[in-house]
Amino acid sequence: MDDASGPGPIKKDALFYGMILAFVAFVLMLLFLGYAMIQSRAVSRRAAETRSEPAAAVQIERRDYGGLRIATGEDGATMVLVPAGPFLMGSPPVEGDQDETPQRGVYVDAFWIDLHEATFAQYAVFSSATRAPRPVIPVLQDDPAKLTSLDQPVVAVSWTQARDYCRWLGKRLPTEAEWEKAARGERGIKWPWGNSYGPGLANIQGDDDRYRYTAPPGSFPDGRSPYGVYDMAGNAAEWVADWYGQTYYLGAPFESPTGPATGKHRVYRGGSWNDTPSNVRTAKRFAAAPHQTSAVIGFRCAKDAAGEQAGSE
């Protein structure tokens, strides 16, 4: 009589080869993750090496921005000086989300911030110099080419890529507090232009504003912030330097807060072309993993400005 008490040789062979294939797949996954990490570090290293000398001093010039100081860096990007001083950060409980409270006074040192969001054209120069990968639009039902022309704000970049780009230029990402001050001024207005939303002020969800997706930076001059900064509501949302903490505002310092020391997600601000008016408020906070890329998230850079005062010659 045949012994049917255990698996036959065919079943044993299938189990053995299945275990071998699973082991090989696991090893390949580890190799892939290691390669991706090495590539990321290599890009960061090349970004530092290609701009090993200090960035050229910005050239100060006057323009028609109500007496604000304007600077042009070596990358050709125009920056505006946000003066040192306090401003109102966050939202009252009835107006904003829980992570925007409590609303409080915050002091930040003077800093420069890009007048416009970084573009695909500017990022292409960085990619060519450092061999950083070009952005690839993820998860878009329409033609991704509609977002990627050179005059559009760069999106589909991770927090790490945005940081490396700014470092390459001798700049940095703005802190969350700096970004909010640049967006709303000292009085803590609800949107960059004021406390009421109106048509033609920002590129948001839908095409009533003439743009289905992103718009060339600077397309909404009536929506500038009190410091003349464009597109801080809608268009491309923007990475900032801070780790995200849902309750960080409860114990954040008054002077120059920089966010929690560690975290799982980084903050991005401003809302995008795919958001409602409520989600492009100056106090609205978003969070995403540092490696995440999205068709709605881009960035702009900032730079220290120790000792600067707005309006001085």
Sequence and secondary structure as in RCSB ss.txt:
>XXXX:A:sequence
MDDASGPGPIKKDALFYGMILAFVAFVLMLLFLGYAMIQSRAVSRRAAETRSEPAAAVQIERRDYGGLRIATGED
GATMVLVPAGPFLMGSPPVEGDQDETPQRGVYVDAFWIDLHEATFAQYAVFSSATRAPRPVIPVLQDDPAKLTSL
DQPVVAVSWTQARDYCRWLGKRLPTEAEWEKAARGERGIKWPWGNSYGPGLANIQGDDDRYRYTAPPGSFPDGRS
PYGVYDMAGNAAEWVADWYGQTYYLGAPFESPTGPATGKHRVYRGGSWNDTPSNVRTAKRFAAAPHQTSAVIGFR
CAKDAAGEQAGSE
>XXXX:A:secstr
    SS  HHHHHHHHHHHHHHHHHHHHHHHHHHHHHHHHHHHHHHHHHHT S     EEEE TTTT EEEE TT
S EEEEE SEEEEES  TTTS GGG S EEEEE  EEEESS  BHHHHHHHHHHH        S SS GGGT ST
TSB  S  HHHHHHHHHHTT B   HHHHHHHHHTTTT SBTTBSS  TTSSB SSSTTS SS   TT  GGG  
TT    SSBSSEEEEEEE  TTGGGT  SBS    SS S EEEES  TTS GGGGSTT EEEE TT   TTEE  
 EEE TT  TT  
